[in-house]
Amino acid sequence: MLIPLALFCASAAFVLWRNSQVGVLADLAYPLNTATRIAAGDVPYRDFPLAQAPGEFLIQALLIKAFGPHFGVQIAYATLLGGLATALTYVIVLQIIRGALASPRAIAAILAFPLVPLGIYAVYPHPFYDADACLAVLIAIVAILVARDRPTPATWLVAGGLIAVPILIKQNIGGAFLVLSVAALAAEALARVSARQGFRWCVAGIVVTLGVEILALQLFIGVDHYLQWAWTFALAGRGVSLARFREFADPLIVWPAALIVLLAFVSQFLQPRFRTPLFVAGLGAWLISMALAPTAFFAVPRLFPPLLIAASVLALARAWRHGPSFAALLPLVVAGTTLDRPQRIAPLTGVVLALVLTVAGSAYTLENFRLRFVDVNASGPVMRSAFPSLIGLSARGPYLADLDAILFWIRENIPADEPFVLLPGEDPAYYALGRRPPLPSVYFYDVATPYSPAEIARFADDARLRWVFVKDRLQLVEEPPLEQELVAALTEHATLVARVGAYRIYRR
């Protein structure tokens, strides 16, 4: 228990520290403003469009209902879940390599350690559906491994139920996990008669959970509304496209994967004493080539696809030779563990990759390379919000001072029954003030709202929108495409009455 506890504490401490350094207003505002609307009684998909599955927004709405708008709650949420995800990853790796390697606990700890700077809430430290979907997947994997070790109807029912949970948090992550995990378990059941009863109970758990989810959607939302927004609109805006798959044909991604597979194949024909030097030399060539690149420390995402591709190929090869099993088909262990003599190659490979990921991942996260769609590395010290409900929110630059100023102005000058909107919607204003958004959208970006500026203007008239706040100094690096047209549409018959910091204030 000490190792997973230590990994939990290290990962949680890192997420907590990141929250004191980084604030991404746009990605924070969207889920929290939407959750505020749900907490106030609006029903997603029926009363307003939502391009994502409801899980994350319902969780945040529950937290807002229980504790009110206090950002410390969201910090604690991300901190605890970030630590839990790293600890669960350790448990999964340990379960897979136990019996195959000497010192499995040490190797599992080494392999999990890079998640301290690269975990689900390390790079982006605020509550978000991608991170929570990944945590749900980890929980389901643990449940499957437990059910395989201690097969009973109850353990397999629970595992099946948990397999069906991620799709309610993020459609693409959860959908892919549901299909692939069922396929892997089905392959194992076909190969081993003893696994078939457990698979049947697992499928029963999946069917029951999906049935409950569909029934709840129908009763509270309407399945047709859910499919319209969370699947049809979402896929049209940010769905599967050929361009997303072309990345996997990039030679920079394909050649390392091919190299790892080739090394694993060639090593089978060598004497044992030559296998480790061959594998180390090949892996070293790849890592050295990356280190010579100008942006080596920030190329961390390019490390994962080659490893996943190679691990998948080697897992399929192992399943072909020894028969399929869920553990063998789960490409989470480094390629060396699939070789005939993993006791020498796998630990060294794992240590090297863990070291590279830890060093490169720390640089990647601390330099905020993934967050450069906002001005997250603005000059000057880290600033902290002084607005009561946002205590704990931190960011560099003038953005929190601007946000505090407009929130205090709204609280002091706009009665609770007078509707307002902030454009383009990158501020968590409704969450901070505890007020219900008056328009169907809270974030006016083309992938988040299905409406044209003219349609939004009609919604504004119907809602008797009184106030329009236009933010001129955005933390977003690029202005949303709809911004200028939307500003023109909502202020056409409005009067500029004041300026507060970065905001123009219009009264309609």
C-alpha positions as CSV (number, residue, x, y, z in Angstrom):
1,M,0.0,0.0,0.0
2,L,2.9,2.4,0.6
3,I,3.9,2.6,-3.1
4,P,0.4,3.5,-4.5
5,L,-0.1,5.9,-1.5
6,A,3.2,7.6,-2.3
7,L,2.3,7.9,-6.0
8,F,-1.1,9.3,-5.0
9,C,0.4,11.9,-2.8
10,A,3.1,12.9,-5.3
11,S,0.6,13.3,-8.1
12,A,-2.0,15.1,-6.0
13,A,0.6,17.5,-4.7
14,F,1.7,18.3,-8.2
15,V,-1.8,19.0,-9.3
16,L,-2.4,21.2,-6.3
17,W,0.8,23.1,-7.0
18,R,-0.2,23.5,-10.7
19,N,-3.4,25.1,-9.7
20,S,-1.4,27.7,-7.9
21,Q,0.5,28.5,-11.1
22,V,-1.9,28.0,-14.1
23,G,-5.4,29.2,-14.9
24,V,-7.0,28.5,-18.3
25,L,-10.1,30.6,-18.3
26,A,-11.8,29.4,-21.5
27,D,-11.6,25.7,-20.7
28,L,-12.6,26.4,-17.1
29,A,-15.5,28.7,-18.0
30,Y,-17.2,26.3,-20.3
31,P,-17.8,23.3,-18.0
32,L,-18.4,25.4,-14.8
33,N,-20.8,27.9,-16.5
34,T,-22.7,25.0,-18.0
35,A,-22.7,23.2,-14.7
36,T,-24.1,26.4,-13.0
37,R,-26.9,26.4,-15.5
38,I,-27.7,22.7,-14.7
39,A,-27.5,23.4,-10.9
40,A,-30.1,26.2,-11.5
41,G,-32.5,23.7,-13.0
42,D,-31.8,23.8,-16.8
43,V,-31.8,20.4,-18.5
44,P,-28.9,19.8,-21.0
45,Y,-29.8,18.8,-24.6
46,R,-33.5,19.7,-23.9
47,D,-33.1,23.3,-22.7
48,F,-29.7,24.1,-24.2
49,P,-27.3,22.4,-26.6
50,L,-24.3,20.5,-25.3
51,A,-21.7,18.8,-27.6
52,Q,-20.4,16.5,-24.9
53,A,-21.7,13.6,-22.8
54,P,-23.4,14.8,-19.6
55,G,-21.3,13.1,-16.9
56,E,-18.7,15.8,-16.2
57,F,-21.3,18.6,-16.2
58,L,-23.6,16.7,-13.9
59,I,-20.8,16.0,-11.4
60,Q,-19.8,19.7,-11.3
61,A,-23.4,20.7,-11.0
62,L,-23.8,18.4,-8.0
63,L,-20.7,19.9,-6.4
64,I,-22.1,23.4,-7.0
65,K,-25.4,22.5,-5.5
66,A,-23.7,20.9,-2.5
67,F,-21.0,23.5,-1.7
68,G,-21.9,26.5,-3.8
69,P,-19.5,28.3,-6.2
70,H,-16.2,27.9,-4.4
71,F,-13.2,27.2,-6.6
72,G,-11.4,25.5,-3.8
73,V,-13.9,22.6,-4.3
74,Q,-12.8,22.2,-8.0
75,I,-9.2,22.4,-7.0
76,A,-9.7,19.6,-4.4
77,Y,-11.6,17.6,-7.0
78,A,-8.9,17.7,-9.6
79,T,-6.2,17.1,-6.9
80,L,-7.8,14.0,-5.5
81,L,-8.7,12.5,-8.9
82,G,-5.3,13.2,-10.3
83,G,-3.6,11.4,-7.5
84,L,-6.1,8.5,-7.7
85,A,-5.4,8.0,-11.5
86,T,-1.7,7.7,-10.9
87,A,-2.2,5.2,-8.1
88,L,-4.6,3.1,-10.2
89,T,-2.1,3.1,-13.1
90,Y,0.4,1.6,-10.8
91,V,-2.1,-1.1,-9.7
92,I,-2.8,-2.0,-13.4
93,V,0.8,-2.2,-14.4
94,L,1.7,-4.3,-11.3
95,Q,-1.2,-6.7,-12.1
96,I,0.0,-7.2,-15.7
97,I,3.7,-7.7,-15.0
98,R,3.4,-9.7,-11.8
99,G,4.9,-13.1,-12.4
100,A,6.7,-12.0,-15.6
101,L,9.4,-9.8,-14.1
102,A,11.6,-9.7,-11.0
103,S,10.8,-6.9,-8.6
104,P,7.4,-6.1,-10.2
105,R,6.5,-3.5,-7.6
106,A,9.6,-1.5,-8.3
107,I,9.2,-1.7,-12.1
108,A,5.5,-0.8,-11.8
109,A,6.4,2.2,-9.6
110,I,9.0,3.4,-12.1
111,L,6.6,3.0,-15.0
112,A,3.9,5.0,-13.2
113,F,6.1,7.8,-11.9
114,P,6.1,9.8,-15.1
115,L,2.4,10.4,-14.5
116,V,3.3,12.8,-11.7
117,P,4.1,15.5,-14.3
118,L,2.0,13.9,-17.0
119,G,-1.1,12.6,-15.2
120,I,-4.7,13.3,-16.1
121,Y,-4.8,16.6,-14.2
122,A,-1.1,17.6,-14.3
123,V,-0.9,19.4,-17.7
124,Y,-4.3,21.0,-17.3
125,P,-5.2,21.2,-13.6
126,H,-8.9,22.1,-13.7
127,P,-11.9,19.7,-13.8
128,F,-12.5,18.5,-17.4
129,Y,-14.4,15.7,-19.2
130,D,-11.3,14.2,-20.9
131,A,-9.5,13.7,-17.7
132,D,-12.5,12.2,-15.9
133,A,-13.2,9.9,-18.8
134,C,-9.6,8.6,-18.5
135,L,-10.1,8.0,-14.8
136,A,-13.3,6.1,-15.5
137,V,-11.4,3.9,-18.0
138,L,-8.7,3.2,-15.4
139,I,-11.3,2.2,-12.8
140,A,-13.0,-0.1,-15.3
141,I,-9.6,-1.8,-16.2
142,V,-8.9,-2.4,-12.5
143,A,-12.3,-3.9,-12.1
144,I,-11.8,-6.2,-15.1
145,L,-8.4,-7.4,-13.8
146,V,-9.9,-8.1,-10.4
147,A,-12.8,-10.0,-12.0
148,R,-10.3,-12.1,-14.0
149,D,-8.3,-12.9,-10.8
150,R,-11.4,-13.6,-8.6
151,P,-14.1,-14.5,-11.1
152,T,-17.6,-14.4,-9.5
153,P,-20.9,-13.2,-11.0
154,A,-20.7,-10.2,-8.8
155,T,-17.2,-9.1,-9.8
156,W,-18.0,-9.5,-13.5
157,L,-21.3,-7.7,-13.2
158,V,-19.5,-4.8,-11.5
159,A,-16.7,-4.8,-14.2
160,G,-19.3,-4.8,-17.0
161,G,-21.2,-2.0,-15.4
162,L,-18.0,0.1,-15.1
163,I,-17.0,-0.6,-18.7
164,A,-20.2,1.3,-19.7
165,V,-19.6,4.3,-17.5
166,P,-16.9,6.3,-19.5
167,I,-19.2,6.7,-22.5
168,L,-21.4,8.9,-20.3
169,I,-18.4,11.2,-19.6
170,K,-16.8,11.5,-23.0
171,Q,-18.3,9.9,-26.1
172,N,-15.1,9.2,-28.1
173,I,-13.0,7.9,-25.2
174,G,-15.8,5.9,-23.7
175,G,-17.2,4.5,-26.9
176,A,-13.8,3.3,-28.1
177,F,-13.1,1.7,-24.7
178,L,-16.4,0.0,-24.6
179,V,-16.0,-1.6,-28.1
180,L,-12.3,-2.5,-27.6
181,S,-12.6,-3.9,-24.1
182,V,-15.6,-6.1,-25.1
183,A,-13.7,-7.3,-28.2
184,A,-10.7,-8.2,-26.0
185,L,-12.8,-10.0,-23.5
186,A,-14.8,-11.8,-26.3
187,A,-11.5,-13.0,-27.8
188,E,-10.4,-14.4,-24.5
189,A,-13.8,-16.1,-24.0
190,L,-13.6,-17.7,-27.4
191,A,-10.1,-19.0,-26.7
192,R,-10.8,-20.3,-23.1
193,V,-13.9,-22.1,-22.1
194,S,-13.3,-21.2,-18.5
195,A,-13.6,-17.4,-19.3
196,R,-17.0,-17.7,-21.0
197,Q,-19.3,-17.6,-18.0
198,G,-17.5,-14.5,-16.7
199,F,-17.8,-12.9,-20.1
200,R,-21.6,-13.5,-20.1
201,W,-21.9,-11.9,-16.7
202,C,-19.7,-9.0,-17.9
203,V,-22.0,-8.5,-20.9
204,A,-25.0,-8.6,-18.6
205,G,-23.4,-5.8,-16.5
206,I,-22.8,-3.7,-19.6
207,V,-26.3,-4.2,-20.9
208,V,-27.9,-3.4,-17.6
209,T,-25.8,-0.2,-17.1
210,L,-26.4,1.0,-20.7
211,G,-30.1,0.3,-20.2
212,V,-30.2,2.4,-17.1
213,E,-28.3,5.2,-18.8
214,I,-30.6,5.1,-21.8
215,L,-33.7,5.1,-19.6
216,A,-32.4,8.0,-17.6
217,L,-31.7,10.0,-20.7
218,Q,-35.2,9.2,-22.0
219,L,-36.9,10.2,-18.8
220,F,-35.0,13.4,-18.1
221,I,-33.8,14.5,-21.5
222,G,-35.1,12.5,-24.4
223,V,-32.8,10.2,-26.2
224,D,-33.5,12.1,-29.5
225,H,-32.2,15.3,-28.0
226,Y,-29.1,13.6,-26.7
227,L,-28.3,12.0,-30.0
228,Q,-28.9,15.3,-31.8
229,W,-26.4,17.2,-29.8
230,A,-23.9,14.8,-28.2
231,W,-23.5,12.7,-31.3
232,T,-24.7,14.3,-34.5
233,F,-23.6,17.9,-33.8
234,A,-20.5,16.8,-31.9
235,L,-19.3,14.5,-34.7
236,A,-20.1,17.2,-37.3
237,G,-18.0,19.8,-35.4
238,R,-15.1,17.7,-33.9
239,G,-15.7,14.2,-34.9
240,V,-13.7,11.5,-36.7
241,S,-11.9,12.8,-39.7
242,L,-9.3,11.5,-42.1
243,A,-6.9,14.3,-40.9
244,R,-6.9,12.8,-37.4
245,F,-5.8,9.5,-38.7
246,R,-3.1,10.9,-41.0
247,E,-1.0,11.7,-37.9
248,F,-0.4,8.0,-37.5
249,A,1.1,7.8,-41.0
250,D,3.6,10.5,-40.0
251,P,7.1,8.9,-40.5
252,L,8.2,10.4,-37.2
253,I,5.6,8.3,-35.5
254,V,5.7,5.1,-37.6
255,W,9.4,4.5,-37.8
256,P,10.0,4.2,-34.0
257,A,7.1,1.8,-33.7
258,A,8.4,-0.3,-36.6
259,L,11.9,-0.2,-35.0
260,I,10.6,-1.6,-31.7
261,V,8.6,-4.4,-33.5
262,L,11.7,-5.2,-35.6
263,L,13.9,-5.4,-32.6
264,A,11.5,-7.7,-30.8
265,F,11.3,-9.9,-33.9
266,V,15.0,-10.1,-34.5
267,S,15.9,-10.7,-30.9
268,Q,14.1,-14.1,-31.1
269,F,16.8,-15.4,-33.3
270,L,19.7,-14.2,-31.2
271,Q,21.4,-15.7,-28.2
272,P,20.0,-14.4,-25.0
273,R,23.2,-12.4,-24.2
274,F,22.8,-10.4,-27.4
275,R,19.2,-9.4,-26.9
276,T,19.5,-6.8,-24.3
277,P,22.4,-4.9,-26.1
278,L,20.4,-5.0,-29.3
279,F,17.3,-3.6,-27.8
280,V,19.1,-0.9,-25.8
281,A,21.0,0.2,-28.9
282,G,17.9,0.4,-31.0
283,L,15.9,2.3,-28.3
284,G,18.9,4.5,-27.7
285,A,19.0,5.5,-31.4
286,W,15.4,6.6,-31.2
287,L,15.8,8.6,-28.1
288,I,19.0,10.2,-29.3
289,S,17.4,11.2,-32.5
290,M,14.6,12.9,-30.5
291,A,17.1,14.6,-28.2
292,L,18.8,16.2,-31.2
293,A,15.5,17.8,-32.3
294,P,15.2,21.5,-31.5
295,T,11.9,20.9,-29.5
296,A,12.9,17.6,-28.0
297,F,11.7,18.5,-24.5
298,F,8.3,19.5,-25.8
299,A,7.7,16.5,-28.1
300,V,6.3,14.3,-25.4
301,P,3.0,13.5,-27.2
302,R,5.1,12.1,-30.0
303,L,6.5,9.4,-27.6
304,F,3.1,7.8,-27.0
305,P,1.8,6.8,-30.4
306,P,4.9,4.8,-31.3
307,L,4.8,3.0,-28.0
308,L,1.1,2.3,-28.3
309,I,1.4,1.1,-31.9
310,A,4.4,-1.2,-31.1
311,A,2.7,-2.5,-27.9
312,S,-0.4,-3.3,-29.8
313,V,1.4,-5.1,-32.6
314,L,3.5,-7.1,-30.1
315,A,0.4,-7.8,-28.0
316,L,-1.4,-9.2,-31.0
317,A,1.6,-11.3,-31.8
318,R,1.8,-12.7,-28.3
319,A,-2.0,-13.4,-28.3
320,W,-1.5,-15.3,-31.6
321,R,1.2,-17.5,-30.1
322,H,-0.2,-18.0,-26.6
323,G,-3.9,-17.4,-27.0
324,P,-5.7,-14.1,-26.4
325,S,-6.3,-12.7,-22.9
326,F,-7.4,-9.3,-21.7
327,A,-4.1,-8.6,-20.0
328,A,-2.1,-9.5,-23.1
329,L,-4.3,-7.4,-25.3
330,L,-4.0,-4.4,-23.1
331,P,-1.1,-2.4,-24.6
332,L,0.0,-0.7,-21.4
333,V,3.3,-2.4,-20.8
334,V,6.5,-1.6,-22.6
335,A,7.4,-3.7,-25.6
336,G,10.2,-5.6,-23.8
337,T,7.7,-7.5,-21.6
338,T,6.4,-9.4,-24.7
339,L,9.8,-10.9,-25.4
340,D,10.8,-14.4,-24.4
341,R,13.3,-13.1,-21.8
342,P,11.7,-10.0,-20.4
343,Q,13.5,-10.3,-17.1
344,R,16.5,-8.5,-18.5
345,I,15.1,-6.3,-21.3
346,A,11.8,-5.1,-19.9
347,P,13.1,-3.5,-16.6
348,L,15.9,-1.7,-18.4
349,T,13.6,-0.5,-21.1
350,G,11.0,0.6,-18.6
351,V,13.5,2.5,-16.5
352,V,14.9,4.3,-19.6
353,L,11.5,5.2,-20.9
354,A,10.3,6.3,-17.5
355,L,13.3,8.5,-17.1
356,V,12.8,10.1,-20.5
357,L,9.1,10.6,-19.9
358,T,9.7,12.1,-16.5
359,V,12.3,14.6,-17.7
360,A,10.7,15.4,-21.0
361,G,7.2,15.4,-19.4
362,S,8.2,17.8,-16.7
363,A,9.6,20.2,-19.3
364,Y,6.5,19.8,-21.4
365,T,4.1,20.4,-18.5
366,L,6.1,23.2,-16.7
367,E,6.6,25.1,-20.0
368,N,2.8,24.8,-20.6
369,F,3.5,23.7,-24.1
370,R,0.0,22.1,-24.5
371,L,-1.7,25.2,-23.1
372,R,-0.3,27.7,-25.6
373,F,-3.8,28.3,-27.1
374,V,-4.0,30.8,-24.3
375,D,-1.6,33.4,-23.0
376,V,-0.7,31.1,-20.1
377,N,3.0,32.2,-20.0
378,A,2.4,35.9,-19.7
379,S,5.2,38.0,-18.2
380,G,5.1,39.0,-14.6
381,P,4.3,37.1,-11.4
382,V,1.4,34.7,-10.9
383,M,-1.8,36.6,-10.0
384,R,-4.5,35.3,-7.8
385,S,-8.3,36.0,-7.9
386,A,-9.7,38.1,-5.1
387,F,-13.3,37.4,-5.9
388,P,-14.7,35.3,-3.1
389,S,-16.0,32.3,-5.1
390,L,-12.8,32.2,-7.2
391,I,-10.3,32.1,-4.3
392,G,-7.6,29.7,-5.4
393,L,-7.7,30.5,-9.1
394,S,-4.3,31.6,-10.3
395,A,-2.8,32.7,-13.6
396,R,-0.1,34.9,-15.1
397,G,-0.9,38.2,-16.7
398,P,-3.7,40.7,-16.2
399,Y,-6.6,38.4,-16.8
400,L,-7.6,37.6,-13.3
401,A,-7.4,41.3,-12.3
402,D,-9.7,42.0,-15.3
403,L,-12.0,39.2,-14.3
404,D,-12.2,40.3,-10.7
405,A,-13.0,43.9,-11.7
406,I,-15.9,43.0,-13.9
407,L,-17.3,40.5,-11.5
408,F,-17.3,43.0,-8.7
409,W,-18.9,45.6,-11.0
410,I,-21.7,43.1,-12.0
411,R,-22.3,42.1,-8.4
412,E,-22.7,45.8,-7.4
413,N,-24.5,47.2,-10.4
414,I,-26.7,44.5,-12.0
415,P,-29.6,43.0,-10.1
416,A,-29.9,39.2,-10.1
417,D,-33.1,39.3,-12.3
418,E,-31.4,41.3,-15.1
419,P,-29.8,38.9,-17.7
420,F,-26.4,39.6,-19.0
421,V,-23.8,37.9,-21.3
422,L,-20.1,38.0,-21.6
423,L,-18.5,37.7,-25.0
424,P,-16.8,35.5,-26.2
425,G,-17.5,33.5,-23.0
426,E,-14.0,32.7,-21.8
427,D,-14.8,33.8,-18.2
428,P,-16.4,31.6,-15.5
429,A,-18.7,34.5,-14.6
430,Y,-22.0,32.7,-14.2
431,Y,-20.3,30.1,-11.9
432,A,-18.5,32.9,-9.9
433,L,-21.7,34.9,-9.5
434,G,-24.1,31.9,-9.1
435,R,-26.4,33.2,-11.8
436,R,-28.2,31.3,-14.5
437,P,-27.0,32.0,-18.1
438,P,-29.9,33.6,-20.1
439,L,-28.8,32.3,-23.6
440,P,-28.6,28.7,-24.8
441,S,-24.8,29.0,-25.2
442,V,-22.2,30.1,-22.6
443,Y,-19.1,29.7,-24.8
444,F,-19.4,31.3,-28.3
445,Y,-17.0,29.2,-30.2
446,D,-18.1,27.4,-33.4
447,V,-17.5,23.9,-31.9
448,A,-19.5,24.7,-28.8
449,T,-22.6,26.5,-30.2
450,P,-24.7,25.5,-33.1
451,Y,-26.3,28.9,-33.6
452,S,-25.5,31.8,-35.9
453,P,-25.0,35.3,-34.5
454,A,-28.5,36.2,-35.9
455,E,-30.1,33.3,-34.1
456,I,-28.3,34.2,-30.9
457,A,-29.5,37.7,-31.2
458,R,-33.1,36.4,-31.5
459,F,-32.6,34.3,-28.4
460,A,-31.3,37.5,-26.6
461,D,-34.4,39.4,-27.6
462,D,-36.6,36.6,-26.3
463,A,-34.7,36.4,-23.1
464,R,-34.9,40.2,-22.7
465,L,-31.1,40.4,-22.5
466,R,-30.2,43.7,-20.9
467,W,-26.4,43.7,-20.6
468,V,-23.6,42.8,-23.0
469,F,-20.0,42.7,-21.8
470,V,-17.4,42.5,-24.6
471,K,-13.9,41.4,-23.5
472,D,-11.2,43.1,-25.6
473,R,-8.1,41.5,-23.9
474,L,-8.6,37.8,-24.3
475,Q,-6.5,35.1,-22.7
476,L,-7.3,33.1,-25.8
477,V,-4.5,33.6,-28.3
478,E,-6.9,33.5,-31.2
479,E,-10.2,35.3,-31.2
480,P,-13.2,33.0,-31.7
481,P,-14.5,33.0,-35.3
482,L,-18.0,34.2,-34.4
483,E,-16.8,37.0,-32.1
484,Q,-17.1,40.2,-34.3
485,E,-20.4,39.2,-35.9
486,L,-21.8,38.2,-32.5
487,V,-20.7,41.5,-30.9
488,A,-22.3,43.4,-33.8
489,A,-25.5,41.4,-33.5
490,L,-25.9,41.8,-29.8
491,T,-24.9,45.5,-29.5
492,E,-26.8,46.7,-32.6
493,H,-29.4,48.5,-30.5
494,A,-27.3,48.9,-27.4
495,T,-25.5,51.8,-25.8
496,L,-22.0,51.8,-24.5
497,V,-22.4,52.9,-20.9
498,A,-19.0,52.1,-19.3
499,R,-15.6,50.5,-19.6
500,V,-14.2,48.4,-16.8
501,G,-10.6,47.2,-17.4
502,A,-10.7,45.0,-20.5
503,Y,-14.5,45.1,-20.8
504,R,-16.8,47.3,-22.7
505,I,-20.3,47.4,-21.1
506,Y,-23.4,47.8,-23.3
507,R,-27.0,48.2,-22.1
508,R,-29.7,47.1,-24.5
